[in-house]
Structure formats: C-alpha cells, structure tokens
Amino acid sequence: MDIIEFKELSINKLKEQLTQHSAFYLKNTGGELFNAKNSKDKVVGVLFDIMSINAICKIYDAINEKNKEKFNSILLKDEYKFARFLDTMWDLVSIKGFTKEV
C-alpha cells in the first residue's frame, strides 16, 4: 500500500490510485492533521479507501474549471480545508436503507 505525503497530494495522484484500485495512507509530516504517533508496527497517517478516493474524484469531475483550479490550489494544499471538505463530503452521502442518527 502506498504512503503519500499531503504536500504531494493531487487530483492526478488520486485518480491514479483509483485506476489501480489501491487505497493509500495519507501522511502529513510536520502538519497538525492526518498524523498518528510513530510506531515500529504501524504505518503513520490516515487510510484513504477506494470509496473515499472515488467520491473525491467524482466531485472534482463534476465541478467547473474555475472551481477545479481552486480545488487544486487551495483545497489540496491546506490541511484544514481538506479535512473540512472530507467531513462535508461524507455528511452529504446517503446510503439507501440507512439513516444518520442525530
């Protein structure tokens, strides 16, 4: 499984992982988010599964060119904006037969 640094994250990298059907760990060396304590037995970072990668790519493909530029230049470079995007993305996802309890 790949380990990708947050500063190297791009929509092309996400699409590459999607075509390979490969999850990855997102590592953010020196950042405040997407980190875990270092251990000899564990990979450091946050796991991104295929469903998450697919959702991000579908959203990206659906937005206009101006917003794609913003997505690439701001969202994938600011750990807090990216985390907020992920939270919002999964809040908007609904699965038939399941309801979100409040």
Secondary structure, DSSP 8 states (H G I E B T S, - for coil): -EEEEGGG--HHHHHHHHHTT--EEEE-TTSSSS-----SSS--SEEE-HHHHHHHHHHHHHS-HHHHHHIIIIITT-HHHHHHHHHHHHHH---TT-----
